Amino acid sequence: MESPDATITIPILQQMKRDGRKIVGVVAWDYQIAQIVDRVGVDIVSVGDTVGINLWGHSTPLEITMDEMLVVCKAVRRGVKRALVSCDFPFGPLQEGTDAALRAAILMVKEAGADMVKLDGAAQFPDAVRVISRAGIPVFAQFGVTPQTALQYGIPYSAASKPGAQVPPDLTTKLVEEAKLLEDAGASLLDFTNSGSTPWQPMPKMCALGDRSKAPRLPKSRPDLCIRTFSTLQTQRRLTLRHNSG
């Protein structure tokens, strides 16, 4: 087991998952909160694009720009010494193609100090996931009902983010296929967002993301970790759940 003061890395998170230890992730948008959550020992500090709504009055997360995300990520990075810092892509670079996505990922790592980039709606852009991963930048692939995908499921994001909300059961097969696709593309972590319990239950078993002793052996490039998240616009809490495949 690593030292309590050890800097968190992707391999450490994956080992924690294999050991059945809980992983704590918290959203932060400023230097002070980043310092606090890092000192209390969280494992992932996520710089969320919802900063645009909650701090700056945007009507949707889609309005935030790359320049704004860089400013927020830099502030959080300065406050974090131990935890792994993940930074959300704003809407735009991923949708513009693999070249734009790679440039944005490099910018977040070089200028803002991100340890990992989080791609909303990543299942629609597996080539971008693959290119960024090949460049050596860990990808936190977000899928399910996210701010950037809610409308295509016919679910307002404001409704999907409420406690107890879940996608229709008939989408289970589609979401499991998306998880497999993201594994194959080289994502380091999967963020299964606002899905409810029905689509989540088969994920660990069908995507080899559960107990590694019971799952098929996978290449090392595939993720050992799947995180299910619940988000409310009021608190932006991220709950990382321990789960079993058996």
C-alpha positions in Angstrom: 0.0 0.0 0.0 1.3 3.4 -0.9 2.2 6.1 1.6 -0.7 8.4 2.7 1.4 11.3 1.3 2.2 9.6 -2.1 1.2 11.5 -5.2 -1.8 9.9 -6.8 -1.3 8.5 -10.2 -3.4 6.4 -12.6 -1.6 3.1 -11.6 -2.3 3.9 -8.0 -6.0 4.4 -8.6 -6.2 1.2 -10.6 -4.4 -0.7 -7.7 -6.9 0.8 -5.3 -9.7 -0.5 -7.4 -8.2 -4.0 -7.6 -7.7 -3.9 -3.8 -11.4 -2.9 -3.2 -10.4 0.4 -1.6 -12.7 3.4 -2.1 -11.6 6.3 -4.3 -12.7 9.8 -3.5 -13.3 12.4 -6.1 -14.3 16.0 -5.6 -15.1 18.9 -8.0 -13.1 22.1 -7.3 -13.1 25.4 -9.2 -10.6 27.6 -7.1 -7.3 27.6 -5.3 -8.7 27.6 -1.8 -11.1 24.7 -2.2 -8.4 22.7 -4.0 -6.1 23.2 -1.1 -8.7 22.0 1.4 -9.8 18.9 -0.4 -6.2 18.0 -1.2 -5.1 18.3 2.4 -8.0 16.0 3.6 -6.8 13.3 1.3 -9.1 13.1 -1.7 -7.7 11.1 -4.7 -9.1 13.0 -7.7 -9.8 16.7 -8.0 -12.0 17.3 -11.0 -12.1 20.7 -12.6 -15.6 20.7 -14.0 -17.0 22.8 -16.8 -20.1 23.4 -14.6 -18.1 26.2 -13.1 -19.7 28.3 -15.9 -23.1 27.8 -14.4 -22.4 27.7 -10.7 -19.9 30.6 -10.5 -20.3 32.7 -13.6 -24.0 32.6 -14.4 -23.9 30.8 -17.7 -27.2 29.1 -18.7 -25.6 25.8 -19.7 -22.1 24.3 -19.4 -21.8 24.5 -23.2 -21.1 28.2 -23.0 -17.7 27.9 -21.2 -14.6 28.4 -23.3 -11.2 26.8 -23.4 -9.6 30.0 -22.1 -11.9 29.9 -19.1 -11.2 26.3 -18.4 -7.5 26.9 -18.5 -7.8 29.8 -15.9 -9.8 27.5 -13.5 -7.5 24.5 -14.0 -4.4 26.6 -13.3 -5.9 27.8 -10.0 -6.8 24.3 -8.9 -3.4 23.0 -9.9 -1.7 25.5 -7.7 -3.7 24.3 -4.8 -3.2 20.5 -5.3 0.0 18.8 -4.2 -1.1 15.1 -3.8 -4.3 14.4 -5.7 -4.7 13.7 -9.4 -6.1 16.7 -11.2 -8.6 16.1 -14.0 -9.8 18.9 -16.2 -12.9 18.9 -18.3 -12.8 19.7 -22.0 -15.2 22.5 -22.9 -17.7 21.9 -25.6 -16.0 22.4 -29.0 -12.5 20.9 -29.3 -13.7 17.3 -29.1 -16.5 18.0 -31.7 -14.1 19.7 -34.1 -12.1 16.6 -34.7 -9.0 14.6 -33.5 -6.5 17.3 -34.3 -8.4 20.0 -32.4 -8.9 17.5 -29.5 -5.2 16.6 -29.3 -4.2 20.3 -29.3 -6.7 21.0 -26.5 -5.4 18.1 -24.4 -1.8 19.2 -24.8 -2.7 22.7 -23.9 -4.4 21.5 -20.7 -1.4 19.5 -19.7 1.3 22.0 -20.7 -0.3 25.3 -19.7 -2.8 24.3 -17.0 -1.0 21.4 -15.4 -3.8 18.8 -15.7 -2.8 15.2 -15.0 -5.7 13.9 -17.0 -8.4 15.3 -19.4 -12.0 14.5 -19.1 -14.0 14.1 -22.3 -17.8 14.6 -22.1 -19.6 12.4 -24.6 -16.4 10.5 -25.3 -18.2 7.4 -26.8 -19.1 9.5 -29.9 -15.4 10.3 -30.4 -13.3 7.1 -29.9 -10.7 8.3 -32.4 -10.0 11.3 -30.3 -9.8 9.2 -27.1 -7.3 6.9 -29.0 -5.1 9.8 -30.3 -4.9 11.6 -26.9 -4.1 8.3 -25.1 -1.4 7.5 -27.7 0.1 11.0 -27.0 0.6 9.8 -23.4 -2.2 11.9 -21.9 -4.6 9.9 -19.6 -8.3 10.2 -20.7 -11.2 10.2 -18.2 -13.9 9.2 -20.6 -17.4 10.4 -19.6 -20.5 8.8 -20.9 -24.1 8.2 -19.9 -26.3 11.3 -19.5 -23.9 14.2 -19.5 -24.3 17.9 -20.0 -23.2 17.4 -23.7 -25.3 14.3 -24.4 -28.5 14.7 -22.5 -30.5 16.1 -25.4 -29.7 13.2 -27.7 -31.3 10.9 -25.1 -34.4 13.2 -24.9 -33.7 13.9 -21.2 -33.1 17.5 -20.0 -29.8 17.6 -18.1 -31.5 19.5 -15.3 -33.8 16.5 -14.8 -31.2 13.8 -15.3 -29.0 15.3 -12.6 -31.7 15.0 -9.9 -31.4 12.2 -7.3 -33.1 9.0 -8.5 -33.1 9.9 -12.2 -32.0 7.2 -14.6 -32.0 6.5 -18.3 -34.6 4.2 -19.9 -33.7 0.5 -19.3 -33.7 -0.1 -23.1 -30.5 2.0 -23.3 -28.6 -0.5 -21.2 -27.2 -2.4 -24.2 -26.1 0.8 -25.9 -24.3 2.1 -22.8 -22.5 -1.2 -22.2 -21.3 -1.1 -25.8 -20.1 2.4 -25.3 -18.1 1.3 -22.3 -16.4 -1.4 -24.3 -15.7 1.0 -27.1 -13.9 3.4 -24.7 -11.9 0.6 -23.2 -10.7 -0.4 -26.7 -9.8 3.2 -27.5 -7.4 3.4 -24.5 -9.3 5.4 -21.9 -7.7 5.2 -18.5 -10.9 5.8 -16.5 -14.6 5.7 -17.3 -17.1 8.1 -15.8 -20.6 6.6 -16.1 -22.8 9.6 -15.4 -26.4 10.0 -14.2 -27.4 6.6 -15.4 -29.4 5.1 -12.6 -28.9 1.5 -11.4 -30.3 -0.4 -14.4 -27.6 0.3 -16.9 -24.9 0.3 -14.3 -25.4 -3.2 -12.9 -23.9 -5.1 -15.9 -21.0 -2.7 -16.5 -18.4 -4.3 -14.2 -19.0 -7.8 -15.5 -19.5 -7.1 -19.2 -16.7 -4.5 -19.4 -14.1 -6.3 -17.2 -14.1 -3.4 -14.8 -15.0 -5.3 -11.7 -12.9 -7.7 -9.6 -9.9 -8.5 -11.7 -9.6 -12.0 -10.3 -13.0 -12.8 -11.9 -12.7 -10.8 -15.1 -11.0 -11.7 -18.4 -7.4 -10.7 -18.7 -7.0 -7.4 -20.6 -4.1 -5.5 -22.1 -2.6 -3.0 -19.7 -3.8 -0.1 -21.8 -7.4 -0.8 -20.8 -9.0 0.8 -17.8 -9.2 -1.1 -14.5 -11.5 1.5 -13.1 -15.1 2.6 -13.8 -16.6 5.3 -11.7 -20.4 6.0 -11.6 -21.1 9.6 -10.8 -24.2 11.4 -9.6 -24.3 15.2 -10.0 -26.5 17.9 -8.8 -26.2 21.5 -10.0 -26.4 22.6 -6.4 -23.5 20.6 -4.9 -21.6 19.0 -7.8 -20.7 16.1 -5.6 -19.0 13.1 -7.1 -19.5 9.8 -5.4 -17.2 7.0 -6.3 -18.8 3.6 -5.6 -17.2 0.3 -4.8 -18.7 -2.5 -6.8 -18.3 -6.2 -7.4 -18.5 -8.2 -10.5 -19.6 -11.4 -8.8 
